[in-house]
Amino acid sequence: MIIDSSATELLEKFQSANEAEGVAIKELHAYLQGSVKDKAVLRELTKHMEDAHNKKMDIWDALQEFRLDK
C-alpha cells in the first residue's frame, strides 16, 4: 500500500500500535506456556491483546483515506 506523506504521523502511530499488539501477544503466549492458569489473568491478558489489536485496526482504517493506490 502506498500512503500519502501527509499521513506520516498516523503511520508512526500504526507502527507503535503494531508493536504494542506484538508485545500483548507475546505476554499471552508466555502465560499460556506456564503451568498456572488463573482464569482472571488469562481474561485480562486476552482482553489486553484484543484491545491492542482493535486499536491497531482502527488506525489502519484511518490510514485508508491516505492511500494513493486506490
C-alpha positions in Angstrom: 0.0 0.0 0.0 1.3 3.4 -0.9 0.4 6.2 1.6 0.4 9.9 1.1 3.3 11.6 3.0 0.8 13.7 5.0 -0.1 10.5 6.9 3.4 10.1 8.4 2.3 10.7 12.0 -0.6 8.3 11.6 1.7 5.7 10.1 4.0 6.1 13.1 1.0 5.5 15.4 0.2 2.4 13.4 3.7 1.1 13.8 3.6 1.7 17.5 0.2 0.1 17.8 1.5 -2.9 15.8 4.5 -3.3 18.2 2.1 -3.0 21.2 0.0 -5.7 19.8 3.0 -7.9 19.3 4.0 -7.4 23.0 0.5 -8.3 24.1 0.5 -11.5 22.0 3.9 -12.5 23.4 2.7 -11.8 27.0 -0.4 -14.0 26.5 1.7 -16.7 24.8 4.2 -16.7 27.6 1.4 -17.0 30.2 -0.1 -19.9 28.3 3.3 -21.7 28.3 3.4 -21.7 32.1 1.7 -24.2 34.3 -0.5 -21.9 36.4 -3.7 -20.9 34.6 -5.6 -18.3 36.6 -8.7 -17.6 34.5 -8.8 -13.9 35.7 -5.3 -13.4 34.5 -6.0 -15.2 31.2 -9.1 -13.0 30.6 -7.0 -9.9 31.4 -4.2 -10.8 29.0 -6.7 -11.8 26.3 -8.6 -8.5 26.7 -5.3 -6.6 26.5 -4.4 -8.4 23.3 -7.8 -7.8 21.8 -7.7 -4.1 22.8 -4.3 -3.7 21.3 -5.4 -5.4 18.0 -8.6 -3.3 17.8 -6.6 -0.1 18.3 -4.2 -1.1 15.6 -7.0 -1.8 13.2 -8.8 1.5 14.0 -5.6 3.3 12.9 -5.3 1.0 9.9 -8.9 2.0 8.9 -7.9 5.7 9.3 -4.9 5.2 7.1 -7.1 4.0 4.2 -8.1 7.6 3.4 -4.4 8.4 2.7 -4.0 5.5 0.2 -2.6 6.6 -3.2 -3.0 3.2 -4.8 -6.8 3.1 -4.7 
